[in-house]
């Protein structure tokens, strides 16, 4: 499976991140499109790259554009071959917001989640993340 660490070309190592704190927080490991397609098993078989592009276009997964116009996808959003439950609802609340800002929000600990990150809370099955996302998105929009 081709995993990216730190963005840019597939298989780029953490040292290539140049100490970029955003990449370190949001990642540090990323899939490119092909690797994400392999990681998502849908009905037990990997999905194709077109399905990844459809998920990205629909705003159902975290997809970040790099300075060299490559798409990278944080690996933390995939569990057991699926996008973590509830992520699509959270992302819908932030529709139109900058993707990097949303990714940083998802990976920042919040007092409202007892010090967990929204990603950790989603994985744990907490419904509080969707309410916090809606409130945060509303604040960002106003």
MODELLER restraints for C-alpha pairs under 7 A, 6 or more apart:
rsr = mdl.restraints
at = mdl.atoms
rsr.add(forms.Gaussian(group=physical.xy_distance, feature=features.Distance(at['CA:1:A'], at['CA:35:A']), mean=5.45, stdev=0.5))
rsr.add(forms.Gaussian(group=physical.xy_distance, feature=features.Distance(at['CA:1:A'], at['CA:38:A']), mean=6.77, stdev=0.5))
rsr.add(forms.Gaussian(group=physical.xy_distance, feature=features.Distance(at['CA:2:A'], at['CA:10:A']), mean=6.35, stdev=0.5))
rsr.add(forms.Gaussian(group=physical.xy_distance, feature=features.Distance(at['CA:2:A'], at['CA:11:A']), mean=6.38, stdev=0.5))
rsr.add(forms.Gaussian(group=physical.xy_distance, feature=features.Distance(at['CA:2:A'], at['CA:31:A']), mean=6.69, stdev=0.5))
rsr.add(forms.Gaussian(group=physical.xy_distance, feature=features.Distance(at['CA:2:A'], at['CA:35:A']), mean=4.85, stdev=0.5))
rsr.add(forms.Gaussian(group=physical.xy_distance, feature=features.Distance(at['CA:3:A'], at['CA:10:A']), mean=6.33, stdev=0.5))
rsr.add(forms.Gaussian(group=physical.xy_distance, feature=features.Distance(at['CA:3:A'], at['CA:11:A']), mean=5.67, stdev=0.5))
rsr.add(forms.Gaussian(group=physical.xy_distance, feature=features.Distance(at['CA:3:A'], at['CA:29:A']), mean=6.90, stdev=0.5))
rsr.add(forms.Gaussian(group=physical.xy_distance, feature=features.Distance(at['CA:3:A'], at['CA:30:A']), mean=5.75, stdev=0.5))
rsr.add(forms.Gaussian(group=physical.xy_distance, feature=features.Distance(at['CA:3:A'], at['CA:31:A']), mean=4.61, stdev=0.5))
rsr.add(forms.Gaussian(group=physical.xy_distance, feature=features.Distance(at['CA:3:A'], at['CA:32:A']), mean=6.62, stdev=0.5))
rsr.add(forms.Gaussian(group=physical.xy_distance, feature=features.Distance(at['CA:3:A'], at['CA:35:A']), mean=6.08, stdev=0.5))
rsr.add(forms.Gaussian(group=physical.xy_distance, feature=features.Distance(at['CA:4:A'], at['CA:10:A']), mean=4.87, stdev=0.5))
rsr.add(forms.Gaussian(group=physical.xy_distance, feature=features.Distance(at['CA:4:A'], at['CA:11:A']), mean=4.57, stdev=0.5))
rsr.add(forms.Gaussian(group=physical.xy_distance, feature=features.Distance(at['CA:4:A'], at['CA:12:A']), mean=5.60, stdev=0.5))
rsr.add(forms.Gaussian(group=physical.xy_distance, feature=features.Distance(at['CA:4:A'], at['CA:29:A']), mean=5.68, stdev=0.5))
rsr.add(forms.Gaussian(group=physical.xy_distance, feature=features.Distance(at['CA:4:A'], at['CA:30:A']), mean=4.51, stdev=0.5))
rsr.add(forms.Gaussian(group=physical.xy_distance, feature=features.Distance(at['CA:4:A'], at['CA:31:A']), mean=5.25, stdev=0.5))
rsr.add(forms.Gaussian(group=physical.xy_distance, feature=features.Distance(at['CA:4:A'], at['CA:32:A']), mean=6.53, stdev=0.5))
rsr.add(forms.Gaussian(group=physical.xy_distance, feature=features.Distance(at['CA:5:A'], at['CA:11:A']), mean=6.29, stdev=0.5))
rsr.add(forms.Gaussian(group=physical.xy_distance, feature=features.Distance(at['CA:5:A'], at['CA:12:A']), mean=5.36, stdev=0.5))
rsr.add(forms.Gaussian(group=physical.xy_distance, feature=features.Distance(at['CA:5:A'], at['CA:13:A']), mean=5.20, stdev=0.5))
rsr.add(forms.Gaussian(group=physical.xy_distance, feature=features.Distance(at['CA:5:A'], at['CA:14:A']), mean=5.48, stdev=0.5))
rsr.add(forms.Gaussian(group=physical.xy_distance, feature=features.Distance(at['CA:5:A'], at['CA:28:A']), mean=5.71, stdev=0.5))
rsr.add(forms.Gaussian(group=physical.xy_distance, feature=features.Distance(at['CA:5:A'], at['CA:29:A']), mean=4.17, stdev=0.5))
rsr.add(forms.Gaussian(group=physical.xy_distance, feature=features.Distance(at['CA:5:A'], at['CA:30:A']), mean=5.47, stdev=0.5))
rsr.add(forms.Gaussian(group=physical.xy_distance, feature=features.Distance(at['CA:6:A'], at['CA:12:A']), mean=6.51, stdev=0.5))
rsr.add(forms.Gaussian(group=physical.xy_distance, feature=features.Distance(at['CA:6:A'], at['CA:13:A']), mean=6.64, stdev=0.5))
rsr.add(forms.Gaussian(group=physical.xy_distance, feature=features.Distance(at['CA:6:A'], at['CA:14:A']), mean=5.64, stdev=0.5))
rsr.add(forms.Gaussian(group=physical.xy_distance, feature=features.Distance(at['CA:6:A'], at['CA:16:A']), mean=6.86, stdev=0.5))
rsr.add(forms.Gaussian(group=physical.xy_distance, feature=features.Distance(at['CA:6:A'], at['CA:17:A']), mean=5.05, stdev=0.5))
rsr.add(forms.Gaussian(group=physical.xy_distance, feature=features.Distance(at['CA:6:A'], at['CA:23:A']), mean=5.75, stdev=0.5))
rsr.add(forms.Gaussian(group=physical.xy_distance, feature=features.Distance(at['CA:6:A'], at['CA:27:A']), mean=6.85, stdev=0.5))
rsr.add(forms.Gaussian(group=physical.xy_distance, feature=features.Distance(at['CA:6:A'], at['CA:28:A']), mean=5.63, stdev=0.5))
rsr.add(forms.Gaussian(group=physical.xy_distance, feature=features.Distance(at['CA:6:A'], at['CA:29:A']), mean=6.11, stdev=0.5))
rsr.add(forms.Gaussian(group=physical.xy_distance, feature=features.Distance(at['CA:6:A'], at['CA:30:A']), mean=6.76, stdev=0.5))
rsr.add(forms.Gaussian(group=physical.xy_distance, feature=features.Distance(at['CA:7:A'], at['CA:30:A']), mean=6.71, stdev=0.5))
rsr.add(forms.Gaussian(group=physical.xy_distance, feature=features.Distance(at['CA:7:A'], at['CA:66:A']), mean=6.90, stdev=0.5))
rsr.add(forms.Gaussian(group=physical.xy_distance, feature=features.Distance(at['CA:7:A'], at['CA:72:A']), mean=6.33, stdev=0.5))
rsr.add(forms.Gaussian(group=physical.xy_distance, feature=features.Distance(at['CA:8:A'], at['CA:66:A']), mean=6.86, stdev=0.5))
rsr.add(forms.Gaussian(group=physical.xy_distance, feature=features.Distance(at['CA:8:A'], at['CA:68:A']), mean=6.94, stdev=0.5))
rsr.add(forms.Gaussian(group=physical.xy_distance, feature=features.Distance(at['CA:8:A'], at['CA:70:A']), mean=6.64, stdev=0.5))
rsr.add(forms.Gaussian(group=physical.xy_distance, feature=features.Distance(at['CA:10:A'], at['CA:32:A']), mean=6.61, stdev=0.5))
rsr.add(forms.Gaussian(group=physical.xy_distance, feature=features.Distance(at['CA:25:A'], at['CA:107:A']), mean=6.65, stdev=0.5))
rsr.add(forms.Gaussian(group=physical.xy_distance, feature=features.Distance(at['CA:26:A'], at['CA:74:A']), mean=6.80, stdev=0.5))
rsr.add(forms.Gaussian(group=physical.xy_distance, feature=features.Distance(at['CA:26:A'], at['CA:103:A']), mean=6.08, stdev=0.5))
rsr.add(forms.Gaussian(group=physical.xy_distance, feature=features.Distance(at['CA:26:A'], at['CA:104:A']), mean=5.89, stdev=0.5))
rsr.add(forms.Gaussian(group=physical.xy_distance, feature=features.Distance(at['CA:26:A'], at['CA:107:A']), mean=6.10, stdev=0.5))
rsr.add(forms.Gaussian(group=physical.xy_distance, feature=features.Distance(at['CA:27:A'], at['CA:74:A']), mean=5.48, stdev=0.5))
rsr.add(forms.Gaussian(group=physical.xy_distance, feature=features.Distance(at['CA:29:A'], at['CA:74:A']), mean=6.05, stdev=0.5))
rsr.add(forms.Gaussian(group=physical.xy_distance, feature=features.Distance(at['CA:29:A'], at['CA:75:A']), mean=5.86, stdev=0.5))
rsr.add(forms.Gaussian(group=physical.xy_distance, feature=features.Distance(at['CA:30:A'], at['CA:72:A']), mean=5.75, stdev=0.5))
rsr.add(forms.Gaussian(group=physical.xy_distance, feature=features.Distance(at['CA:30:A'], at['CA:73:A']), mean=5.09, stdev=0.5))
rsr.add(forms.Gaussian(group=physical.xy_distance, feature=features.Distance(at['CA:30:A'], at['CA:74:A']), mean=4.35, stdev=0.5))
rsr.add(forms.Gaussian(group=physical.xy_distance, feature=features.Distance(at['CA:30:A'], at['CA:75:A']), mean=5.14, stdev=0.5))
rsr.add(forms.Gaussian(group=physical.xy_distance, feature=features.Distance(at['CA:31:A'], at['CA:72:A']), mean=5.73, stdev=0.5))
rsr.add(forms.Gaussian(group=physical.xy_distance, feature=features.Distance(at['CA:31:A'], at['CA:73:A']), mean=5.04, stdev=0.5))
rsr.add(forms.Gaussian(group=physical.xy_distance, feature=features.Distance(at['CA:31:A'], at['CA:74:A']), mean=6.31, stdev=0.5))
rsr.add(forms.Gaussian(group=physical.xy_distance, feature=features.Distance(at['CA:31:A'], at['CA:75:A']), mean=6.10, stdev=0.5))
rsr.add(forms.Gaussian(group=physical.xy_distance, feature=features.Distance(at['CA:32:A'], at['CA:71:A']), mean=6.29, stdev=0.5))
rsr.add(forms.Gaussian(group=physical.xy_distance, feature=features.Distance(at['CA:32:A'], at['CA:72:A']), mean=5.08, stdev=0.5))
rsr.add(forms.Gaussian(group=physical.xy_distance, feature=features.Distance(at['CA:32:A'], at['CA:73:A']), mean=6.34, stdev=0.5))
rsr.add(forms.Gaussian(group=physical.xy_distance, feature=features.Distance(at['CA:33:A'], at['CA:49:A']), mean=6.05, stdev=0.5))
rsr.add(forms.Gaussian(group=physical.xy_distance, feature=features.Distance(at['CA:33:A'], at['CA:52:A']), mean=6.58, stdev=0.5))
rsr.add(forms.Gaussian(group=physical.xy_distance, feature=features.Distance(at['CA:33:A'], at['CA:71:A']), mean=6.96, stdev=0.5))
rsr.add(forms.Gaussian(group=physical.xy_distance, feature=features.Distance(at['CA:34:A'], at['CA:49:A']), mean=5.82, stdev=0.5))
rsr.add(forms.Gaussian(group=physical.xy_distance, feature=features.Distance(at['CA:37:A'], at['CA:46:A']), mean=5.97, stdev=0.5))
rsr.add(forms.Gaussian(group=physical.xy_distance, feature=features.Distance(at['CA:37:A'], at['CA:47:A']), mean=5.05, stdev=0.5))
rsr.add(forms.Gaussian(group=physical.xy_distance, feature=features.Distance(at['CA:37:A'], at['CA:48:A']), mean=5.37, stdev=0.5))
rsr.add(forms.Gaussian(group=physical.xy_distance, feature=features.Distance(at['CA:37:A'], at['CA:49:A']), mean=5.50, stdev=0.5))
rsr.add(forms.Gaussian(group=physical.xy_distance, feature=features.Distance(at['CA:37:A'], at['CA:52:A']), mean=6.09, stdev=0.5))
rsr.add(forms.Gaussian(group=physical.xy_distance, feature=features.Distance(at['CA:38:A'], at['CA:46:A']), mean=4.84, stdev=0.5))
rsr.add(forms.Gaussian(group=physical.xy_distance, feature=features.Distance(at['CA:38:A'], at['CA:47:A']), mean=6.48, stdev=0.5))
rsr.add(forms.Gaussian(group=physical.xy_distance, feature=features.Distance(at['CA:39:A'], at['CA:46:A']), mean=6.64, stdev=0.5))
rsr.add(forms.Gaussian(group=physical.xy_distance, feature=features.Distance(at['CA:39:A'], at['CA:81:A']), mean=5.64, stdev=0.5))
rsr.add(forms.Gaussian(group=physical.xy_distance, feature=features.Distance(at['CA:40:A'], at['CA:46:A']), mean=5.56, stdev=0.5))
rsr.add(forms.Gaussian(group=physical.xy_distance, feature=features.Distance(at['CA:40:A'], at['CA:47:A']), mean=5.97, stdev=0.5))
rsr.add(forms.Gaussian(group=physical.xy_distance, feature=features.Distance(at['CA:40:A'], at['CA:81:A']), mean=4.48, stdev=0.5))
rsr.add(forms.Gaussian(group=physical.xy_distance, feature=features.Distance(at['CA:40:A'], at['CA:82:A']), mean=5.50, stdev=0.5))
rsr.add(forms.Gaussian(group=physical.xy_distance, feature=features.Distance(at['CA:41:A'], at['CA:47:A']), mean=5.91, stdev=0.5))
rsr.add(forms.Gaussian(group=physical.xy_distance, feature=features.Distance(at['CA:41:A'], at['CA:81:A']), mean=4.84, stdev=0.5))
rsr.add(forms.Gaussian(group=physical.xy_distance, feature=features.Distance(at['CA:41:A'], at['CA:82:A']), mean=6.77, stdev=0.5))
rsr.add(forms.Gaussian(group=physical.xy_distance, feature=features.Distance(at['CA:42:A'], at['CA:81:A']), mean=6.91, stdev=0.5))
rsr.add(forms.Gaussian(group=physical.xy_distance, feature=features.Distance(at['CA:42:A'], at['CA:82:A']), mean=6.89, stdev=0.5))
rsr.add(forms.Gaussian(group=physical.xy_distance, feature=features.Distance(at['CA:55:A'], at['CA:61:A']), mean=6.29, stdev=0.5))
rsr.add(forms.Gaussian(group=physical.xy_distance, feature=features.Distance(at['CA:56:A'], at['CA:63:A']), mean=6.34, stdev=0.5))
rsr.add(forms.Gaussian(group=physical.xy_distance, feature=features.Distance(at['CA:59:A'], at['CA:91:A']), mean=6.58, stdev=0.5))
rsr.add(forms.Gaussian(group=physical.xy_distance, feature=features.Distance(at['CA:59:A'], at['CA:92:A']), mean=6.90, stdev=0.5))
rsr.add(forms.Gaussian(group=physical.xy_distance, feature=features.Distance(at['CA:60:A'], at['CA:88:A']), mean=4.55, stdev=0.5))
rsr.add(forms.Gaussian(group=physical.xy_distance, feature=features.Distance(at['CA:60:A'], at['CA:91:A']), mean=6.66, stdev=0.5))
rsr.add(forms.Gaussian(group=physical.xy_distance, feature=features.Distance(at['CA:61:A'], at['CA:88:A']), mean=6.52, stdev=0.5))
rsr.add(forms.Gaussian(group=physical.xy_distance, feature=features.Distance(at['CA:62:A'], at['CA:73:A']), mean=5.93, stdev=0.5))
rsr.add(forms.Gaussian(group=physical.xy_distance, feature=features.Distance(at['CA:62:A'], at['CA:74:A']), mean=6.90, stdev=0.5))
rsr.add(forms.Gaussian(group=physical.xy_distance, feature=features.Distance(at['CA:62:A'], at['CA:103:A']), mean=6.94, stdev=0.5))
rsr.add(forms.Gaussian(group=physical.xy_distance, feature=features.Distance(at['CA:63:A'], at['CA:71:A']), mean=6.27, stdev=0.5))
rsr.add(forms.Gaussian(group=physical.xy_distance, feature=features.Distance(at['CA:63:A'], at['CA:72:A']), mean=5.83, stdev=0.5))
rsr.add(forms.Gaussian(group=physical.xy_distance, feature=features.Distance(at['CA:63:A'], at['CA:73:A']), mean=4.91, stdev=0.5))
rsr.add(forms.Gaussian(group=physical.xy_distance, feature=features.Distance(at['CA:64:A'], at['CA:71:A']), mean=5.54, stdev=0.5))
rsr.add(forms.Gaussian(group=physical.xy_distance, feature=features.Distance(at['CA:64:A'], at['CA:72:A']), mean=5.26, stdev=0.5))
rsr.add(forms.Gaussian(group=physical.xy_distance, feature=features.Distance(at['CA:64:A'], at['CA:73:A']), mean=6.27, stdev=0.5))
rsr.add(forms.Gaussian(group=physical.xy_distance, feature=features.Distance(at['CA:64:A'], at['CA:99:A']), mean=6.20, stdev=0.5))
rsr.add(forms.Gaussian(group=physical.xy_distance, feature=features.Distance(at['CA:64:A'], at['CA:100:A']), mean=6.49, stdev=0.5))
rsr.add(forms.Gaussian(group=physical.xy_distance, feature=features.Distance(at['CA:65:A'], at['CA:71:A']), mean=4.76, stdev=0.5))
rsr.add(forms.Gaussian(group=physical.xy_distance, feature=features.Distance(at['CA:65:A'], at['CA:72:A']), mean=6.43, stdev=0.5))
rsr.add(forms.Gaussian(group=physical.xy_distance, feature=features.Distance(at['CA:77:A'], at['CA:83:A']), mean=5.54, stdev=0.5))
rsr.add(forms.Gaussian(group=physical.xy_distance, feature=features.Distance(at['CA:77:A'], at['CA:84:A']), mean=5.62, stdev=0.5))
rsr.add(forms.Gaussian(group=physical.xy_distance, feature=features.Distance(at['CA:78:A'], at['CA:84:A']), mean=5.78, stdev=0.5))
rsr.add(forms.Gaussian(group=physical.xy_distance, feature=features.Distance(at['CA:84:A'], at['CA:123:A']), mean=6.52, stdev=0.5))
rsr.add(forms.Gaussian(group=physical.xy_distance, feature=features.Distance(at['CA:85:A'], at['CA:122:A']), mean=6.85, stdev=0.5))
rsr.add(forms.Gaussian(group=physical.xy_distance, feature=features.Distance(at['CA:86:A'], at['CA:122:A']), mean=6.48, stdev=0.5))
rsr.add(forms.Gaussian(group=physical.xy_distance, feature=features.Distance(at['CA:89:A'], at['CA:130:A']), mean=6.78, stdev=0.5))
rsr.add(forms.Gaussian(group=physical.xy_distance, feature=features.Distance(at['CA:90:A'], at['CA:130:A']), mean=5.41, stdev=0.5))
rsr.add(forms.Gaussian(group=physical.xy_distance, feature=features.Distance(at['CA:90:A'], at['CA:133:A']), mean=5.86, stdev=0.5))
rsr.add(forms.Gaussian(group=physical.xy_distance, feature=features.Distance(at['CA:93:A'], at['CA:133:A']), mean=6.24, stdev=0.5))
rsr.add(forms.Gaussian(group=physical.xy_distance, feature=features.Distance(at['CA:93:A'], at['CA:134:A']), mean=5.36, stdev=0.5))
rsr.add(forms.Gaussian(group=physical.xy_distance, feature=features.Distance(at['CA:93:A'], at['CA:137:A']), mean=6.26, stdev=0.5))
rsr.add(forms.Gaussian(group=physical.xy_distance, feature=features.Distance(at['CA:94:A'], at['CA:137:A']), mean=5.40, stdev=0.5))
rsr.add(forms.Gaussian(group=physical.xy_distance, feature=features.Distance(at['CA:106:A'], at['CA:117:A']), mean=6.22, stdev=0.5))
rsr.add(forms.Gaussian(group=physical.xy_distance, feature=features.Distance(at['CA:106:A'], at['CA:118:A']), mean=4.98, stdev=0.5))
rsr.add(forms.Gaussian(group=physical.xy_distance, feature=features.Distance(at['CA:106:A'], at['CA:119:A']), mean=5.67, stdev=0.5))
rsr.add(forms.Gaussian(group=physical.xy_distance, feature=features.Distance(at['CA:107:A'], at['CA:117:A']), mean=5.31, stdev=0.5))
rsr.add(forms.Gaussian(group=physical.xy_distance, feature=features.Distance(at['CA:107:A'], at['CA:118:A']), mean=6.48, stdev=0.5))
rsr.add(forms.Gaussian(group=physical.xy_distance, feature=features.Distance(at['CA:107:A'], at['CA:119:A']), mean=6.32, stdev=0.5))
rsr.add(forms.Gaussian(group=physical.xy_distance, feature=features.Distance(at['CA:108:A'], at['CA:117:A']), mean=5.13, stdev=0.5))
rsr.add(forms.Gaussian(group=physical.xy_distance, feature=features.Distance(at['CA:109:A'], at['CA:115:A']), mean=5.11, stdev=0.5))
rsr.add(forms.Gaussian(group=physical.xy_distance, feature=features.Distance(at['CA:109:A'], at['CA:116:A']), mean=4.87, stdev=0.5))
rsr.add(forms.Gaussian(group=physical.xy_distance, feature=features.Distance(at['CA:109:A'], at['CA:117:A']), mean=4.08, stdev=0.5))
rsr.add(forms.Gaussian(group=physical.xy_distance, feature=features.Distance(at['CA:110:A'], at['CA:116:A']), mean=5.91, stdev=0.5))
rsr.add(forms.Gaussian(group=physical.xy_distance, feature=features.Distance(at['CA:110:A'], at['CA:117:A']), mean=5.97, stdev=0.5))
rsr.add(forms.Gaussian(group=physical.xy_distance, feature=features.Distance(at['CA:113:A'], at['CA:121:A']), mean=6.98, stdev=0.5))
rsr.add(forms.Gaussian(group=physical.xy_distance, feature=features.Distance(at['CA:118:A'], at['CA:129:A']), mean=5.86, stdev=0.5))
rsr.add(forms.Gaussian(group=physical.xy_distance, feature=features.Distance(at['CA:121:A'], at['CA:129:A']), mean=6.71, stdev=0.5))
rsr.add(forms.Gaussian(group=physical.xy_distance, feature=features.Distance(at['CA:122:A'], at['CA:129:A']), mean=6.72, stdev=0.5))
